[in-house]
């Protein structure tokens, strides 16, 4: 398999876990919503568990493909500023959704069932985001 494929998987797995973790912490510490915090934490663990077998089989390729000299690493102006916690939350759930979509597509090269699992995980994040935004309206002006 091409080194670039492993690099895509590694980068997007890290990105989705980071995005969901930021979102989880916003819900956990700003809205104190135990149910949504648990849903985000569970989703994070489901993603990790779903990729665990692939990581076990291809750990060396995934880690050795990691390269911090990324031509796309520079942040855009819109990524450098957030207006409030809702904006921050939405930016990070978007990051998670996009990464799940990339993983869904690239994993078709390895395993169709695993790809479908990532599609389902992406839709779970859509639903969590929809529910969470309603609760975050209370903290809009933070």
DARATA-V941785 format. One record per residue. RES is the residue in one small letter. SS is DSSP state (a for helix, b for strand, c for the rest). PHI is phi as a letter, one per 20 degrees, with the letter a starting at -180 (* if undefined). PSI is psi in whole degrees, 0 to 359 (none if undefined). Layout:
RES,SS,PHI,PSI + RES,SS,PHI,PSI
This chain:
x,c,*,144 + x,c,f,139 + x,a,g,325 + x,a,f,326 + x,a,f,315 + x,a,f,323 + x,a,f,320 + x,a,f,314 + x,a,f,312 + x,a,f,312 + x,a,f,318 + x,a,f,329 + x,a,f,315 + x,a,f,317 + x,a,f,316 + x,a,f,320 + x,a,f,320 + x,a,f,314 + x,a,f,317 + x,a,f,323 + x,a,f,318 + x,a,f,315 + x,a,f,317 + x,a,f,315 + x,a,f,325 + x,a,f,312 + x,a,f,315 + x,a,f,311 + x,a,e,341 + x,a,d,321 + x,a,d,351 + x,c,l,34 + x,c,e,101 + x,a,f,320 + x,a,f,313 + x,a,f,325 + x,a,f,315 + x,a,f,320 + x,a,f,317 + x,a,f,320 + x,a,f,317 + x,a,f,317 + x,a,f,316 + x,a,g,316 + x,a,f,324 + x,a,f,320 + x,a,f,312 + x,a,f,315 + x,a,f,323 + x,a,f,325 + x,a,e,353 + x,a,g,315 + x,a,f,317 + x,a,f,319 + x,a,f,321 + x,a,f,315 + x,a,f,329 + x,a,c,25 + x,a,g,314 + x,a,f,316 + x,a,f,319 + x,a,f,313 + x,a,f,319 + x,a,f,340 + x,a,e,347 + x,c,f,132 + x,c,b,116 + x,c,f,353 + x,c,e,70 + x,c,e,123 + x,c,f,344 + x,c,d,17 + x,c,f,337 + x,c,f,129 + x,c,f,143 + x,c,f,165 + x,a,g,321 + x,a,f,335 + x,a,f,343 + x,c,e,348 + x,c,c,138 + x,c,c,138 + x,c,e,328 + x,c,a,182 + x,a,f,327 + x,a,f,315 + x,a,g,315 + x,a,f,315 + x,a,f,311 + x,a,f,323 + x,a,f,321 + x,a,e,328 + x,a,f,325 + x,a,f,317 + x,a,g,316 + x,a,f,315 + x,a,f,316 + x,a,f,318 + x,a,f,321 + x,a,f,322 + x,a,f,317 + x,a,f,315 + x,a,f,318 + x,a,g,314 + x,a,f,311 + x,a,f,327 + x,a,f,349 + x,a,f,337 + x,a,f,341 + x,c,d,313 + x,c,a,113 + x,a,f,321 + x,a,f,321 + x,a,f,321 + x,a,g,315 + x,a,f,323 + x,a,f,320 + x,a,f,330 + x,a,f,315 + x,a,f,322 + x,a,f,322 + x,a,f,317 + x,a,f,330 + x,a,f,318 + x,a,f,322 + x,a,g,314 + x,a,f,317 + x,a,f,315 + x,a,g,315 + x,a,g,315 + x,a,f,318 + x,a,f,322 + x,a,f,323 + x,a,g,316 + x,a,f,335 + x,a,f,347 + x,a,g,329 + x,a,f,337 + x,a,d,17 + x,c,g,322 + x,c,e,17 + x,c,f,none
